[in-house]
Amino acid sequence: MRYMPYEMRKPDDQYRNLLHSILTNGEFVPSRQGPSAFTLFGAPQMRFNLKNGFPCITTRNIQGFWRGAIGELCAFINGATTLAEFEEFGCNWWGPWASEEKCSKRELPTGDLGPASYGGSFHDWPEANGSSYDQFEHLILQIKEFPGDRTHVISPWNGALLARDSGRINKATIAPCHGWLQVRIMNGKIHLHHMQRSGDVPIGVPSNMVQYAALLLMLEQITGYQAGEYIHYVVDAHIYADQFRAAWEMVNRDDLRLPTVNITEEGKKITDIHDFRSEHFELSDYHPHPAMKGIPVAI
């Protein structure tokens, strides 16, 4: 990835504007997670030309977990669905969603998010003949064989295993919130559109921005096409009531330049997307506002 020099980048206001749009235009609605939330259905799209910096938010310092978000996506790409598997990728925060209570309701072993969770859908989508389909493996193959197609699509949503109507038992302790992806090759550049059905904007969305923008860097390396735009669209964008104070504080902070994220020299040797790990990425030029501890997470 060829970034502009840091001092030449324009400060980016898109994430801050997203928070502001929800707080000023959202509707106050109840949620399954407990606290009510200001919700904007169909939020403004964020578009990041990576030349102007990597979309790691600067409204608060997330240096403590940006790499963990990438590790989580690497786990999903490799089919992780259990707490033990996530720990191999440095992810240790899925415990509350894999409790005995949540798993037993879905007839799953404790510690298992289920076959309809991200890892199951991305890596082991069930086929009619009983075999499994690796979406990322075939995405790469299709890009290489038919780069100009408009069908480079990945979905985390297995409707047959996620339906919640009466009489069905869904097979994921949490329905996938993100991961609807479409890749487009245009004029020698690779672009990634990420649609997110549901986003906790103060907590979850910053991690999702990092992990899927990192995916664009992975795709750039594996396919040989230069990274272009990363586009992020949240359909149900919300801020929980107990996050209001933190959200307003971020809205009132000044816009800053976005940082640089590059693949390490060791990472540049990788030729299979399944081999990427969080340690293959390095962050620099990151000068955010101070960290904000204690923003509540809805479970």
C-alpha positions as CSV (number, residue, x, y, z in Angstrom):
1,M,0.0,0.0,0.0
2,R,1.3,3.4,-1.0
3,Y,0.2,6.0,1.6
4,M,0.5,9.7,1.2
5,P,3.1,11.2,3.6
6,Y,1.4,11.7,7.0
7,E,1.6,15.5,7.0
8,M,-0.1,15.6,3.6
9,R,-3.2,13.6,4.7
10,K,-6.5,15.3,5.3
11,P,-8.0,14.9,8.7
12,D,-10.9,12.5,8.5
13,D,-14.3,13.2,10.0
14,Q,-16.4,10.3,8.9
15,Y,-16.6,8.2,12.0
16,R,-17.2,11.3,14.2
17,N,-20.0,12.3,11.8
18,L,-21.5,8.9,12.0
19,L,-21.7,9.2,15.8
20,H,-23.3,12.7,15.4
21,S,-25.8,11.5,12.9
22,I,-27.0,8.8,15.2
23,L,-27.2,11.1,18.2
24,T,-29.1,13.8,16.3
25,N,-31.3,11.7,13.9
26,G,-31.7,8.3,15.6
27,E,-34.8,6.9,17.2
28,F,-34.8,5.7,20.8
29,V,-35.8,2.0,20.8
30,P,-35.5,-1.0,23.2
31,S,-33.0,-3.7,22.5
32,R,-32.6,-7.4,23.3
33,Q,-29.3,-6.6,25.0
34,G,-30.9,-4.6,27.8
35,P,-30.3,-0.9,27.5
36,S,-32.3,1.0,25.0
37,A,-30.4,2.5,22.1
38,F,-30.5,5.5,19.8
39,T,-30.8,3.8,16.4
40,L,-30.3,5.2,12.9
41,F,-31.6,2.7,10.3
42,G,-29.5,3.3,7.2
43,A,-26.5,5.3,8.4
44,P,-24.2,7.5,6.3
45,Q,-21.7,5.4,4.3
46,M,-18.0,5.8,5.1
47,R,-15.5,5.7,2.3
48,F,-11.8,5.5,2.9
49,N,-9.3,5.9,0.1
50,L,-6.4,4.2,1.9
51,K,-3.9,6.6,0.4
52,N,-5.2,9.1,2.9
53,G,-4.6,6.7,5.8
54,F,-5.9,3.6,7.4
55,P,-9.3,3.7,9.1
56,C,-8.2,3.3,12.7
57,I,-10.3,5.8,14.6
58,T,-8.6,8.8,16.1
59,T,-11.5,10.1,18.3
60,R,-10.1,7.9,21.0
61,N,-6.9,5.8,21.3
62,I,-7.5,2.2,20.4
63,Q,-3.9,1.1,20.3
64,G,-4.6,-1.5,22.9
65,F,-6.9,-3.6,20.8
66,W,-6.5,-2.7,17.1
67,R,-4.3,-5.8,16.4
68,G,-6.7,-8.0,18.3
69,A,-9.5,-7.1,15.9
70,I,-7.3,-8.3,13.0
71,G,-6.6,-11.5,14.9
72,E,-10.3,-12.1,15.3
73,L,-10.9,-11.8,11.6
74,C,-8.0,-14.2,10.9
75,A,-9.7,-16.6,13.3
76,F,-13.0,-16.3,11.4
77,I,-11.3,-16.8,8.0
78,N,-9.8,-20.1,9.4
79,G,-13.2,-21.3,10.7
80,A,-12.8,-20.7,14.4
81,T,-16.1,-21.2,16.3
82,T,-14.9,-22.2,19.8
83,L,-13.2,-20.3,22.6
84,A,-10.2,-22.6,22.4
85,E,-9.8,-21.9,18.7
86,F,-10.1,-18.2,19.2
87,E,-7.4,-18.2,21.9
88,E,-5.0,-19.6,19.3
89,F,-5.4,-16.3,17.4
90,G,-5.1,-14.1,20.5
91,C,-8.9,-13.6,21.0
92,N,-10.0,-14.0,24.6
93,W,-13.1,-11.8,24.7
94,W,-15.8,-14.2,23.3
95,G,-16.5,-15.9,26.7
96,P,-19.8,-14.0,27.5
97,W,-21.2,-15.1,24.2
98,A,-20.3,-18.8,24.7
99,S,-21.6,-19.3,28.2
100,E,-23.4,-22.5,29.2
101,E,-26.7,-20.6,29.3
102,K,-26.3,-19.2,25.7
103,C,-25.0,-22.5,24.3
104,S,-27.5,-24.8,25.9
105,K,-30.4,-22.8,24.4
106,R,-29.0,-23.6,20.9
107,E,-28.1,-27.2,21.9
108,L,-24.4,-26.4,21.5
109,P,-21.4,-27.4,23.7
110,T,-20.4,-24.7,26.2
111,G,-17.7,-22.6,24.6
112,D,-19.0,-23.0,21.0
113,L,-20.5,-20.1,19.1
114,G,-22.1,-22.5,16.7
115,P,-21.8,-23.5,13.0
116,A,-23.8,-20.5,11.9
117,S,-21.4,-18.0,13.5
118,Y,-18.7,-16.1,11.5
119,G,-16.1,-18.9,11.4
120,G,-18.6,-21.6,10.4
121,S,-20.1,-19.5,7.6
122,F,-16.9,-18.1,6.2
123,H,-14.9,-21.4,6.3
124,D,-17.3,-24.3,6.5
125,W,-20.5,-23.3,4.7
126,P,-22.5,-26.6,4.3
127,E,-23.0,-27.8,0.7
128,A,-25.7,-30.2,-0.5
129,N,-23.3,-33.1,-1.0
130,G,-22.3,-32.9,2.7
131,S,-18.9,-31.2,2.1
132,S,-18.1,-27.7,3.3
133,Y,-17.3,-24.6,1.2
134,D,-14.5,-22.2,2.1
135,Q,-15.7,-18.7,1.0
136,F,-12.4,-17.0,1.2
137,E,-10.5,-19.7,-0.6
138,H,-13.0,-19.5,-3.5
139,L,-13.1,-15.7,-3.4
140,I,-9.3,-15.6,-4.2
141,L,-9.6,-18.2,-6.9
142,Q,-12.5,-16.3,-8.5
143,I,-10.7,-13.0,-8.4
144,K,-7.7,-14.5,-10.1
145,E,-9.7,-16.3,-12.8
146,F,-12.4,-13.7,-13.4
147,P,-11.2,-10.4,-12.0
148,G,-13.7,-8.2,-13.8
149,D,-16.8,-10.0,-12.4
150,R,-19.3,-8.3,-10.1
151,T,-19.9,-11.5,-8.1
152,H,-16.9,-11.4,-5.7
153,V,-19.2,-11.7,-2.7
154,I,-19.0,-13.2,0.8
155,S,-21.8,-13.5,3.3
156,P,-21.9,-14.6,6.9
157,W,-25.6,-15.2,6.9
158,N,-26.8,-18.8,6.8
159,G,-30.6,-18.2,7.0
160,A,-31.5,-21.8,7.5
161,L,-29.4,-22.0,10.7
162,L,-30.2,-18.5,12.0
163,A,-34.0,-18.3,11.7
164,R,-35.8,-17.5,14.9
165,D,-39.3,-18.4,14.1
166,S,-41.3,-20.7,16.4
167,G,-40.1,-24.3,16.4
168,R,-36.6,-23.6,15.1
169,I,-33.4,-23.7,17.1
170,N,-30.8,-21.3,15.7
171,K,-27.2,-22.5,15.6
172,A,-25.2,-19.4,16.6
173,T,-25.1,-17.8,20.1
174,I,-24.9,-14.5,18.4
175,A,-26.2,-13.8,14.9
176,P,-23.4,-12.3,12.6
177,C,-23.5,-8.5,12.8
178,H,-20.8,-7.8,10.1
179,G,-19.0,-9.5,7.2
180,W,-21.2,-8.9,4.1
181,L,-18.4,-8.3,1.6
182,Q,-18.2,-7.4,-2.0
183,V,-14.9,-7.0,-3.9
184,R,-14.6,-5.1,-7.1
185,I,-11.5,-4.9,-9.4
186,M,-11.5,-1.7,-11.4
187,N,-8.6,-0.2,-13.4
188,G,-6.0,-2.3,-11.7
189,K,-7.2,-1.5,-8.2
190,I,-9.1,-3.7,-5.7
191,H,-11.9,-2.1,-3.7
192,L,-13.8,-3.6,-0.7
193,H,-17.3,-2.8,0.3
194,H,-18.3,-4.0,3.7
195,M,-22.0,-4.0,4.7
196,Q,-22.7,-4.4,8.4
197,R,-26.3,-5.3,9.4
198,S,-26.0,-4.1,13.0
199,G,-23.3,-2.0,14.6
200,D,-22.6,-0.8,18.2
201,V,-20.9,2.3,16.9
202,P,-18.9,3.4,20.0
203,I,-17.4,-0.1,20.7
204,G,-17.9,-2.6,17.9
205,V,-17.6,-0.6,14.7
206,P,-14.1,0.7,15.3
207,S,-12.8,-2.9,15.5
208,N,-14.8,-3.8,12.3
209,M,-13.3,-0.9,10.4
210,V,-9.8,-2.1,11.3
211,Q,-10.3,-5.7,10.6
212,Y,-11.9,-5.3,7.2
213,A,-9.6,-2.6,6.0
214,A,-6.8,-5.0,7.0
215,L,-8.6,-7.6,4.8
216,L,-8.2,-5.2,1.9
217,L,-4.4,-5.1,2.5
218,M,-4.4,-8.9,2.6
219,L,-6.3,-9.1,-0.7
220,E,-3.9,-6.6,-2.2
221,Q,-1.0,-8.8,-1.4
222,I,-2.6,-12.1,-2.4
223,T,-4.1,-10.9,-5.7
224,G,-1.5,-8.3,-6.7
225,Y,-4.0,-5.5,-7.3
226,Q,-3.3,-2.2,-5.6
227,A,-5.6,-1.4,-2.7
228,G,-8.2,1.3,-3.5
229,E,-11.2,2.2,-1.4
230,Y,-12.5,0.6,1.7
231,I,-16.2,1.4,2.0
232,H,-18.1,0.7,5.3
233,Y,-21.9,0.8,5.5
234,V,-23.8,0.1,8.7
235,V,-27.5,-0.6,8.3
236,D,-28.7,-0.6,11.9
237,A,-26.2,1.9,13.5
238,H,-26.8,2.4,17.2
239,I,-25.5,3.9,20.4
240,Y,-26.7,2.4,23.7
241,A,-28.1,4.8,26.3
242,D,-25.2,4.1,28.7
243,Q,-22.7,5.1,25.9
244,F,-24.2,8.5,25.3
245,R,-21.7,10.5,27.4
246,A,-18.7,8.9,25.7
247,A,-20.2,9.3,22.3
248,W,-20.8,13.0,22.7
249,E,-17.3,13.5,24.0
250,M,-15.9,11.9,20.9
251,V,-18.2,14.0,18.7
252,N,-16.8,17.2,20.3
253,R,-13.2,16.2,19.6
254,D,-11.3,17.6,16.7
255,D,-10.7,15.7,13.5
256,L,-7.2,14.2,13.1
257,R,-5.2,12.5,10.3
258,L,-5.6,8.8,10.0
259,P,-2.5,6.5,10.7
260,T,-0.6,4.0,8.7
261,V,-1.0,0.2,8.8
262,N,1.4,-1.9,6.8
263,I,2.0,-5.6,6.4
264,T,5.4,-6.6,8.0
265,E,8.3,-8.0,6.0
266,E,7.4,-11.5,7.3
267,G,3.8,-11.0,6.4
268,K,4.8,-10.1,2.8
269,K,6.0,-13.7,2.3
270,I,2.4,-15.0,2.7
271,T,0.7,-16.4,-0.3
272,D,-2.4,-18.0,1.3
273,I,-4.9,-15.7,3.0
274,H,-5.4,-18.4,5.8
275,D,-1.8,-17.8,6.9
276,F,-2.2,-14.2,8.0
277,R,-2.1,-13.4,11.7
278,S,-2.3,-10.2,13.7
279,E,1.4,-10.0,14.2
280,H,1.8,-9.5,10.4
281,F,0.5,-6.0,10.7
282,E,2.2,-2.9,12.1
283,L,0.7,0.5,13.1
284,S,2.6,3.8,12.8
285,D,1.8,7.6,12.4
286,Y,-1.0,7.1,15.0
287,H,-1.6,10.3,17.0
288,P,-5.2,9.9,18.4
289,H,-7.1,11.7,21.1
290,P,-6.8,10.0,24.6
291,A,-8.2,6.6,25.3
292,M,-11.7,6.4,26.9
293,K,-11.9,3.5,29.4
294,G,-15.1,2.0,30.7
295,I,-17.4,2.4,27.7
296,P,-20.1,-0.3,28.4
297,V,-20.4,-3.3,26.1
298,A,-23.9,-4.7,25.6
299,I,-24.1,-8.5,25.7
